[in-house]
């Protein structure tokens, strides 16, 4: 088997190779090789993990054939909800449970509207993106609000601590959730439902798969993870801001596409999404370390998305001629 064919069959390996190449480039060209400094690695692992966790769930939903443009707005709304519950004196762990439940219900609502009303998820979640962020701005009046959790050391360690004093716990959460979702879609029958529903909804129905329930489960999972990331980010920053999660929806889609997830659904892998998310995060981190103006990230992400779609199309055509699996 040629090297090209090997990379075509194992897309996640090709994304991993791109990730390593970017690490080398940023290390060589960053001022004083600051990219590989202990401080920057810790920042990358901690801050990047928040976005990366969300990208995993976005990717699973895309494999199921749907989009969610409201993830950033769900995040900021749940962040505000947790802050308000905490300020009322509610037990911190009850506040976590309530916030996670609200996030899951919002995701489920997106799924119900999409599947039962027959409205494309792009439209459903575009409306949700505007509604939830607008509601958050209305309730918070656009003001920043502090969160003081110093009296809950265990709570802080769960979301922002370090393992062995070295590895940020956020990155461990990222690894754990990737393993759980990866096992779910690769080795559980639910994963077959997700792939089949995304690939051919009518064929999935003919096989007895409840496609509506499968999609709603993916939407609810994404909402749950959005609320989880909202709490994690709020605890780390220590201040609520109505700008939280702004623009994350397109970055998450970019991470999934870079990882080999098809925009049409039915194709993808959690390993690919994992490395795709890390690749998007490493690009943003590397540009900051190299002191390149932040607005260049939008230009680069646009090029990355279009290039990834083209590459995915070409590789899929080649894979079909080789008789390879779709995922």
C-alpha positions in Angstrom: 0.0 0.0 0.0 1.4 3.4 -1.0 1.8 6.2 1.6 -0.9 8.2 -0.1 -3.4 5.3 0.0 -2.5 4.7 3.7 -3.3 8.3 4.6 -6.5 8.1 2.6 -7.7 5.1 4.5 -6.7 6.5 7.9 -7.7 10.2 7.8 -7.1 10.7 11.5 -3.4 9.8 11.0 -3.1 12.5 8.3 -4.6 15.1 10.6 -2.2 14.0 13.3 0.6 14.5 10.9 -0.6 18.1 10.1 -0.8 18.7 13.9 2.8 17.6 14.4 4.0 19.7 11.4 2.3 22.8 12.8 4.0 22.2 16.2 7.4 22.0 14.4 6.8 25.1 12.4 5.5 27.2 15.3 8.5 26.0 17.5 11.0 27.0 14.9 9.6 30.4 14.0 8.2 31.6 17.3 10.3 34.2 19.1 12.9 32.5 21.3 11.1 29.2 20.6 8.5 30.3 23.1 5.9 28.0 21.6 7.4 24.9 23.3 7.8 26.7 26.7 6.3 25.0 29.7 4.0 28.0 30.3 2.6 28.0 26.7 2.0 24.3 26.7 0.1 24.6 30.0 -2.0 27.4 28.5 -2.6 25.5 25.3 -3.7 22.3 27.1 -6.0 24.2 29.6 -7.6 26.8 27.4 -7.8 24.7 24.2 -9.5 21.9 26.0 -12.6 23.9 26.6 -13.2 24.4 22.9 -11.9 21.0 22.0 -14.5 19.3 24.3 -17.3 21.1 22.5 -15.9 20.2 19.1 -16.1 16.5 19.9 -19.9 16.7 20.4 -20.4 19.0 17.4 -18.5 16.4 15.3 -20.8 13.6 16.5 -23.8 15.6 15.6 -22.4 16.3 12.1 -21.8 12.6 11.6 -25.5 12.2 12.3 -26.2 14.6 9.5 -27.0 17.8 11.4 -25.5 21.1 12.4 -25.7 23.3 15.5 -24.9 27.0 15.2 -26.1 27.8 18.7 -23.4 26.1 20.7 -21.7 29.4 21.7 -25.0 31.0 22.7 -26.0 27.9 24.8 -22.6 28.1 26.5 -23.0 31.8 27.5 -26.6 31.3 28.6 -25.7 28.3 30.8 -22.7 30.3 32.1 -25.1 33.0 33.2 -27.6 30.5 34.7 -24.9 28.9 36.8 -23.7 32.3 38.1 -27.2 33.3 39.1 -27.9 29.9 40.8 -24.6 30.2 42.6 -25.3 33.7 43.7 -28.6 32.7 45.3 -26.7 30.5 47.7 -27.6 27.2 46.1 -25.3 24.3 46.8 -22.6 24.4 44.1 -23.1 20.8 43.1 -26.9 21.3 42.8 -26.1 24.4 40.7 -24.0 22.2 38.4 -26.7 19.6 38.1 -29.3 22.2 37.3 -27.1 23.9 34.7 -26.2 20.7 33.0 -29.9 19.8 32.9 -30.8 23.1 31.3 -28.1 22.7 28.7 -29.3 19.2 27.8 -32.9 20.4 27.6 -31.9 23.3 25.2 -30.1 20.8 23.0 -33.1 18.5 23.1 -35.3 21.4 22.1 -33.2 22.0 19.1 -33.5 18.3 18.2 -37.3 18.3 18.7 -37.8 21.4 16.5 -35.5 20.0 13.8 -36.9 16.4 13.7 -40.6 16.9 14.5 -41.2 20.2 12.8 -39.0 19.3 9.8 -37.1 22.5 10.0 -33.4 22.3 8.8 -31.0 22.3 11.7 -29.1 25.2 10.2 -32.2 27.4 10.5 -33.3 26.0 13.9 -29.9 26.6 15.5 -29.3 29.9 13.7 -32.5 31.1 15.4 -31.3 29.5 18.7 -28.0 31.3 18.4 -29.6 34.7 18.2 -32.3 33.9 20.8 -30.1 32.5 23.6 -27.4 35.1 23.3 -29.9 37.8 23.0 -31.7 36.5 26.1 -28.4 36.4 28.0 -27.6 40.0 27.0 -31.1 41.0 28.1 -30.8 39.3 31.5 -27.2 40.3 32.2 -27.5 43.8 30.7 -24.2 43.0 28.9 -22.3 43.5 32.2 -19.4 41.4 33.5 -20.2 39.7 36.8 -17.6 38.1 39.1 -17.7 34.5 40.4 -16.0 33.7 43.7 -15.6 29.9 44.3 -12.7 30.1 46.7 -14.7 28.5 49.5 -15.1 25.4 47.3 -11.6 24.1 46.8 -12.8 20.6 45.6 -15.0 22.2 43.0 -12.2 24.3 41.7 -9.9 21.3 41.5 -12.5 19.4 39.5 -12.7 22.0 36.8 -9.4 24.0 36.9 -6.9 21.9 38.9 -3.8 20.0 37.7 -2.9 16.4 37.8 0.4 15.7 39.5 0.9 19.5 39.5 1.7 19.4 35.7 -1.2 18.3 33.5 -4.3 20.7 33.5 -7.4 18.8 34.6 -9.3 20.4 31.6 -7.1 18.4 29.2 -7.9 15.2 31.2 -11.6 16.0 30.8 -11.0 16.4 27.1 -9.3 13.0 26.8 -11.9 11.3 28.9 -14.9 12.7 26.9 -13.1 11.8 23.7 -12.7 8.2 24.8 -16.3 8.0 26.0 -17.8 9.4 22.8 -15.3 7.5 20.7 -16.2 4.2 22.3 -19.9 5.1 22.0 -19.9 5.7 18.3 -17.3 3.0 17.3 -18.3 0.1 19.5 -21.9 0.6 20.6 -25.0 0.1 18.5 -25.9 3.8 19.0 -22.8 4.6 16.9 -24.2 2.5 14.1 -27.4 4.4 14.4 -25.5 7.7 14.2 -23.5 6.8 11.1 -26.5 5.2 9.3 -28.8 8.1 10.1 -26.3 10.6 8.8 -25.4 8.5 5.7 -29.0 7.6 4.6 -31.9 8.5 6.8 -34.4 6.6 4.7 -32.3 3.5 4.7 -31.9 3.8 8.5 -35.6 4.0 8.9 -36.0 0.9 6.8 -33.6 -0.9 9.1 -35.8 -0.1 12.1 -33.6 2.7 13.4 -35.5 5.6 15.2 -33.7 8.4 13.3 -35.5 11.2 15.1 -34.6 9.8 18.5 -31.0 9.3 17.4 -30.7 12.9 16.3 -32.4 14.3 19.4 -29.9 12.3 21.5 -27.0 13.9 19.7 -28.5 17.3 20.1 -29.1 16.7 23.8 -25.6 15.4 24.3 -24.2 18.5 22.6 -26.3 20.8 24.8 -25.1 18.9 27.9 -21.5 19.3 26.9 -22.0 23.0 26.1 -23.3 23.6 29.7 -20.3 21.6 31.1 -17.8 23.7 29.2 -19.7 26.8 30.3 -19.1 26.0 34.0 -15.5 25.0 33.3 -14.7 28.3 31.5 -16.6 30.4 34.1 -14.6 28.9 37.0 -11.3 29.4 35.2 -11.9 33.0 34.2 -13.7 33.9 37.4 -15.9 36.4 35.6 -19.0 36.1 33.5 -18.9 37.9 30.2 -21.6 38.0 27.5 -18.9 37.4 24.9 -18.1 33.9 26.1 -18.3 31.3 23.3 -18.6 33.9 20.6 -17.6 32.4 17.2 -17.1 28.9 18.7 -19.8 27.3 16.5 -17.8 27.9 13.2 -14.5 26.9 14.8 -16.1 23.7 16.0 -17.4 22.9 12.5 -14.0 23.7 11.2 -12.4 21.3 13.6 -14.8 18.5 12.6 -14.2 19.1 8.9 -10.4 19.2 9.4 -10.8 15.9 11.2 -12.5 14.3 8.2 -16.1 14.6 9.1 -18.3 15.1 6.0 -20.6 18.1 5.9 -23.3 15.8 4.4 -23.1 13.4 7.4 -22.3 9.7 7.7 -18.6 10.0 7.6 -16.1 10.8 10.4 -14.4 9.4 13.5 -13.8 10.7 17.0 -10.1 10.2 16.5 -10.2 12.5 13.5 -12.3 15.1 15.3 -9.9 14.9 18.3 -6.9 15.8 16.2 -8.9 18.3 14.1 -9.9 20.2 17.3 -6.3 20.2 18.5 -5.1 21.4 15.1 -7.6 24.4 15.2 -6.5 25.2 18.7 -2.8 24.9 17.9 -3.2 27.3 14.9 -4.8 29.9 17.2 -2.2 29.4 19.9 0.7 29.5 17.5 -0.4 32.7 15.9 -0.7 34.4 19.3 2.8 33.2 20.3 4.2 34.4 17.0 2.5 37.8 17.7 0.5 37.7 14.5 -2.6 40.0 14.6 -5.6 38.0 15.9 -7.8 38.9 12.9 -5.5 36.8 10.7 -7.0 33.7 12.5 -10.3 34.4 10.7 -8.6 34.5 7.4 -6.7 31.3 8.1 -9.7 29.4 9.5 -11.6 30.3 6.3 -8.8 28.9 4.2 -8.6 25.8 6.4 -12.3 25.1 6.1 -12.5 25.4 2.4 -9.2 23.5 1.9 -10.4 20.7 4.2 -13.7 20.3 2.4 -11.9 20.0 -1.0 -9.4 17.6 0.4 -12.1 15.5 2.0 -14.0 15.3 -1.2 -11.0 14.2 -3.2 -10.0 11.7 -0.6 -13.5 10.3 -0.4 -13.6 9.8 -4.1 -10.3 8.1 -4.0 -11.4 6.0 -1.0 -14.5 4.8 -3.0 -12.4 3.7 -5.9 -10.1 1.8 -3.5 -13.1 0.1 -2.0 -12.4 1.5 1.5 -14.8 2.0 4.3 -16.7 5.3 4.5 -15.5 5.8 8.1 
